[in-house]
Amino acid sequence: MKPFHFQKFAINQNKNVFRVGTDGVLLGAFATVENAQNILEIGTGTGLISLMLAQRNFSAKILALEINTEAAILAQENFNNSPFKNRLEVKHLDFNDFNDFKNVEKFDLIISNPPYFEENSSDKDIFARQQTALTFSDLIKNAADHLEKNGIFAVIIPFQEGTFFENKCREFDLKIHRKIRIFGIKGSKPKRWIFECGFKE
């Protein structure tokens, strides 16, 4: 597959790893990253969002978690080929196991383009597209555990999941700071929400 080129980096892609998509590009472009110095991405895939954030913030250090072995290897390759390689790190790890690491620091920004569908017939994209390994509830709980008191948790999710996601965030004392509705085409129904939330009002 051909690489996907951005301003200062390229993404090598693999037919066995979920490819560069509009959702990831939108989240990488809209996320509030300017003041973040310590960033965690959950489910990095090709490394797209982490690389976009590194391109937008010249000093932030970024840790990217990826449960899929082949995707983790590909993301590390894309990081190594970028001008930001000294600030980027991949861990082949399930976010649910992140608490098992001693002295895990907290993050200014936690960002994720999470699994979307409870059930799907696709085998190839099972971890990238289905909530088999990481549910929205687990994602929110774990993000709250690792977020700095002034930090931001940013996600892109299907529009129909918005109410559930907001209510679940409130259970963990996360308040919505910003909401962006995404439409596929003008005049259509909304397709996605981008949410940013944190502990402060």
Secondary structure by P-SEA (a helix, b strand, c coil): cbbbbcccbbbbbbcccccccaaaaaaaaccccccccbbbbcccccaaaaaaaaaaccbbbbbbbbccaaaaaaaaaaaaaccccccbbbbcccccccccccccccccbbbbbccccccccccccccccccccccaaaaaaaaaacccccbbbbbcccccaaaaaaaaaaaacbbbcbbbbbbccccccccbbbbbccccc
